[in-house]
Amino acid sequence: MSAPSLLRDTECFLHEKIPLSLAMGVKVESHDKDGLILTAPLAANHNHLGTAFGGSLSALATLAGYALLWLEL
């Protein structure tokens, strides 16, 4: 499976199995031997101060750990 296809498939998997990832706008940016990078737009994940919402940061970190484990297995 090619790298872009693997990234797209991983993103679709997260959005299908964990709907919060879709609501947050999570994107799988890259995956290589050094790790996995997920991003989420600030616009959909900000608090009343305009900074990243703590719950979104926590969810993104949890999703990254889950997705990396899923990719490695």
Beta strands, then each sheet from edge to edge (+ up, - down):
strand 1: 27-32
strand 2: 35-39
sheet 1: 1+ 2-
end
